[in-house]
Amino acid sequence: MKRLFLIEFHKLKNNRSAKVLSILYFALFFAITLFASIRFKFGSIDFQLAEQGIFNFPYIWHFNTYILALLKIFLAVVIVSMMSSEYTNRTLKQNLIDGLSKKEFILSKFLNVVFFAFASTALVFIVSLILGYSFSDFNELSIVFSDLEYLLAYFVKLLGFFSLCLFLGLLVKRSAFALGFLFLIWVFEGIVTLIVKFKAEGLDFILRFLPLESMSNLIIEPFTKMENIKMGAQAINPTFIKSYDVSFISILIVLAWTFIFIYGSFAILKKRDL
Amino acid sequence: MNKILELNHLTKKFGNLTAVNDLSFTIEKGNVYGILGPNGSGKSTTLGIVLNVVNKTSGEFKWFGNRENTHEALKKVGAIIESPNFYPNMSAEDNLKLVCKIKDVPYSKIEEKLKIVDLADRQKSKFKSFSLGMKQRLAIASALLNDPEILILDEPTNGLDPQGIHQIRQIIKNIAAEGMTILLASHLLDEVEKVCSHVVIIRHGKMLYAGSVDQMNATHGFFEVAANDSKKLEEFLNVQTYIEHFKIDDNGTYKAFLNKDFMADEFNKIAAESDIYFSHLIKRKETLEEQFLELTKP
């Protein structure tokens, strides 16, 4: 296990573009949160995003995991390019000849995905904790550490998404095409959603099983949850009720996709002649 | 003798094309083997199968008498296939470190092996800055990292300049002299003839010959002769009992194949006594190349 992780980490450490993108990714984490704490003063306007209640515990867990998950595309590029370059440099072949089994190869890639997802989650936790303690109106421990399931959802979301990237990188063998393919899946899911919404409402239960849709279902948008916005929404539509909880089923669905992507990668690699 | 690799009725089909057809041979410890075959004869595919990168269609192969599964066995094998494959942005040293991690070998081996291939002073340079010859030498260093029980080389001198070819050959010779088992796939015959003790000849995925180089060369040789009166020469050759048969070459010389050892001076004397005077006489053996071309004639 450790050996496999170190093998992949060695590749990562010595890959310049992967290193730059990873550093950029983690730097953006801090940049975004720093931005939120800046106070804007334009004449009579005195605005600070942090004062709007977004950094209140426990709401901050929801808000930060939702916003920071948007950055995952950076690491997605790293994962796709690391995978497809194994094909273009034919190093995958050399790895196997050197004595890595196909299973070990996939496992080492997957461990790296887990590492990325875990490191991101840990960082979200730390950043949110710092911001929360700086700006939150409530600092009681019981409130600070409530709603932590958003972190779990965040972890699973990244895990599923990165596994999909890994799978596409292996399937398509070219990073640009793989990312294009990812975009196509996104468009395809949009079309399916539209068709179901307007033509076959009875089938809307299938939507939550679509891979990208299931990942975005893990953390529902946090904006309408904020008190003043929610009140506004209820004033317009008195029946406005929405669940913002992390659903257990959604986590299961994404974990199932993760398994399918990783096992699928292994099955493809096993079948292919290199 | 220790069996290192055993192939039993190995077959690989790509759609309609049979790249490897019912191939069986055994590699024993301490010998240097050459796999000969024209381009596209299935050499690389065969090596790909035993190296776990190509899936076989049928048949089987056993590493080290099947004591372990293939990828574990490969940790005791050193192999380079076709072109040297490394991470272009990593330094030579970092590339070898990665191989060490995969093969469970300590880093201390790196310097030792880089010295063998004369790359020790370039170990910090990126792989992509290397010339093809250096890349190939790095690949050999990488294959030697684990002090393998067998070294597999697939076309190691392909595309190199004369110096590069010479360097690689020298390295291979040195390694062979230390008693390592080597499997060398090549279509360059003098390469094989110079270093190999055994050959396997393949054409269209089928094995044509497997055995020692000496045995393959175990003919009595032939005389290459010419005389002004070719008609008289033919009559003369026809009646010599030690000459099995003869044929006329393009340039008008005759090749007279012997069925037993016979000295050239003796031959010359008999001819002179029969009033035939050679304008040209050479006794020689067929080169591996000539035998190979004979064997692989379409």
Interface residues (C-beta under 8 A of the other chain):
Chain A: R3 L6 I7 H10 K11 N14 N15 R16 N89 R90 T91 K93 Q94 N95 L96 I97 D98 G99 L100 S101 K102 E104 K270 K271 D273 L274
Chain B: F14 G48 L51 N52 V53 V54 N55 N69 T70 H71 E72 L74 K75 V77 A79 I81 S83 N85 F86 Y87 P88 N89 M90 S91 D94 K97 L98 V99 K101 I102 K103 D104 S142
